[in-house]
Amino acid sequence: MEKMAVAALFISMVVSGSLMHTAIGAVYKVGDTAGWTTIGNVNYKQWAATKTFQLGDTIVFSYNKQFHNVMQVTHADYRSCNASAPITTHSTGNDTIIIKTSGHHYFLCAVPGHCQAGQKLDINVQRVSSTLAPTPSESGSSPLASMSSPTSSPTSATASKPNSIGKSSSSTMSLVTLGLAIAVFGGIV
């Protein structure tokens, strides 16, 4: 009976721990102390390359809203610094975005000349490896869900585009973790 209680406690701790990680995630301030800016020659490509982004992580764009904004765009628009058809637009000066799907997510500042000066960001979120985890669509629709301040409103370009939120496989991963724990400690009971 004691072994059964220990196994149940362990399983409960594993599940709680995996759910806690999913709920919390890492928080990244884009550009670290410099923030989202054209001042100081911040290399956003290098900044992103030093991070390992995962589902549930949060990215925060902190900037002076009188001089900058954040637009999520397609890969083609990112490469050409085209801000004419954004997927989403953020302009609060403190935009918080929770990563909901794997793959690349592209952002730029739409103020003329800023993207060309390097104020653009490619966030690459690694896939969760699991045969049970669903693979999110990479259809080009919005891969992130915004948690911006309620004062921000969608632009006419974003109002007509549905904000699709990717399927998070964290629940599946919790079940996989639980299954592994049961398989490993099943012999104790």
KAFEN-V941446 format. One record per residue. SS is DSSP state (a for helix, b for strand, c for the rest). Layout:
ss=SS
ss=SS
//
This chain:
ss=c
ss=a
ss=a
ss=a
ss=a
ss=a
ss=a
ss=a
ss=a
ss=a
ss=a
ss=a
ss=a
ss=a
ss=a
ss=a
ss=a
ss=a
ss=a
ss=a
ss=a
ss=a
ss=a
ss=a
ss=c
ss=c
ss=b
ss=b
ss=b
ss=c
ss=c
ss=a
ss=a
ss=a
ss=c
ss=c
ss=c
ss=c
ss=c
ss=c
ss=c
ss=c
ss=c
ss=a
ss=a
ss=a
ss=a
ss=a
ss=a
ss=c
ss=c
ss=c
ss=b
ss=c
ss=c
ss=c
ss=c
ss=b
ss=b
ss=b
ss=b
ss=b
ss=c
ss=c
ss=c
ss=c
ss=c
ss=c
ss=c
ss=b
ss=b
ss=b
ss=b
ss=c
ss=a
ss=a
ss=a
ss=a
ss=a
ss=a
ss=c
ss=c
ss=c
ss=c
ss=c
ss=c
ss=c
ss=b
ss=b
ss=b
ss=c
ss=c
ss=c
ss=b
ss=b
ss=b
ss=b
ss=b
ss=b
ss=c
ss=c
ss=c
ss=b
ss=b
ss=b
ss=b
ss=b
ss=b
ss=c
ss=c
ss=c
ss=c
ss=c
ss=c
ss=c
ss=c
ss=c
ss=c
ss=c
ss=b
ss=b
ss=b
ss=b
ss=b
ss=b
ss=c
ss=c
ss=c
ss=c
ss=c
ss=c
ss=c
ss=c
ss=c
ss=c
ss=c
ss=c
ss=c
ss=c
ss=c
ss=c
ss=c
ss=c
ss=b
ss=b
ss=b
ss=c
ss=c
ss=c
ss=c
ss=c
ss=c
ss=c
ss=c
ss=c
ss=a
ss=a
ss=a
ss=a
ss=c
ss=c
ss=c
ss=c
ss=c
ss=c
ss=c
ss=c
ss=c
ss=c
ss=a
ss=a
ss=a
ss=a
ss=a
ss=a
ss=a
ss=a
ss=a
ss=a
ss=a
ss=a
ss=a
ss=a
ss=a
ss=a
ss=c
ss=c
ss=c
ss=c
//
